[in-house]
Amino acid sequence: MLENGTVIKTEGSNAFVEVTGNGCKTCVAKAFCTGGERRIVQAENKISAKIGDKVTLEIPQRSFYLSLTLIFFIPIILLCGGFLIFNRFFGEAISGLIGLLLLILWFIILRFIDKRQKNNLRLQPKIVQTIDTNEQG
């Protein structure tokens, strides 16, 4: 998935890019996302883009689908599955609480996964090119 943005900060071999969600128009999961809002993305900066440069980011599909699974699908399965399974043994209230506890536990685990995967270069967005603003009009 490609996104355009502006470099707002550089730090070592990384750059922080402000993107506006223009790549969301072609995204299959745009209904789940806050596309269109400005957000800051940390990206690998092998082309030495400078602050103020307009750039194109490449976000690996694997990273996108992994995030979608970890943030949306697994929590839904835990909440609903926990409720449905434990509803056979306990009442609705206790089953609902168990589902919520499973959800909270998952987000605690997800926090540790996030810290471990932050430096995984295979999942990190990369700046692939600078955009010449004169060509755009």
Number of C-alpha atoms within 10 A of each C-alpha: 13 19 17 21 25 23 25 15 15 18 10 8 12 18 25 20 26 19 23 17 20 16 16 18 11 10 14 8 13 14 9 9 12 11 18 14 10 13 14 15 18 19 22 22 22 13 12 15 21 16 14 12 17 21 23 19 25 18 20 15 13 11 14 13 12 12 14 15 13 14 14 12 11 14 20 14 14 20 21 15 16 20 23 15 13 17 17 10 10 13 11 14 11 14 22 19 15 20 25 18 15 19 20 15 14 17 15 11 11 14 11 10 12 11 10 10 12 11 10 9 11 12 17 18 22 23 27 18 18 19 15 11 10 6 6 6 5
